Amino acid sequence: MKLYYYQSTAPNFGDDLNNALMPKVFPCFFDEDDVILFLAIGSVLFDHHPRQAMKVVFGSGFGQYTAAPRLDERWKFYCVRGPLTAQALGLDERLVAADAAVLVNRHMKREVPKRFKFSYIPHWQSLLNGNWPRACELADVELIDPRWPVDRVLEMIQASNTVITEAMHGAIVADALRVPWVPVLPFHRSHRFKWSDWAGALEINLRPYPTFPATLHDLWVSKTGRDGNWMSSKNRLIQLAVGAANDTLPYAAARGLRRLSEMEPVLSSDIALARAVSKLEEAADQIRRDFAR
């Protein structure tokens, strides 16, 4: 079967984690035969997959980016990311486990010396236009870029005492690796549903904090929910105004990061995490039995 995951215009830690983690959970399991698609980490439950392919679902979620998929006998559910996914797709709530990325707890956890008091993980789209390197520098917070290779991001998370994160898989992995984390409300509203979905599986009372954008683009996105294409204007006065704002906003964003570093960090209970890991491992065992060669 083929391991399917979303591939954006830039590398993204959450999606790319599929290639690093799933072959450890399922050794010698995947090839390029797309007659069967394996859906694991990510919001990949939609109708864009080939209709004739069998879809094997292991900890994936519905993201509300599209309409809910029309399910038929070609969908094989072993477990899903959270209760909101189960509700949206009309599935038995017993299928709720957690995001499959939680299995880093079993397969990619290692001892790493702590080097950073606080680290910040923006969503990869926020980094395209937001000056977060400058904001982190001003706030004395280490930047973790989700576009970096998976191993580097994992090492940086484990080297942090506390992770502040707008990227959902920054929170998921930090939690699974027992690194306390502070949730940041995603600037783009479309990314918020999936946070509540995953948090519900681990019984986390999710209360993400807003923070100040590092550029005018992110401010526009956070207020309107739309991309700030108007800022590509060739009008010289508009360009100067945008440039002045972008020079100033990292200072406000840095103050926001410093404020977030004072918030009480989150960590799911050991019991909730152990239950999620157990359900995922039970589902993995069942998949291996069902598809034994």
Order of alpha helices (4+ residues) and beta strands (2+ residues): beta-alpha-beta-beta-beta-alpha-alpha-beta-alpha-alpha-beta-alpha-beta-alpha-beta-alpha-alpha-alpha-alpha
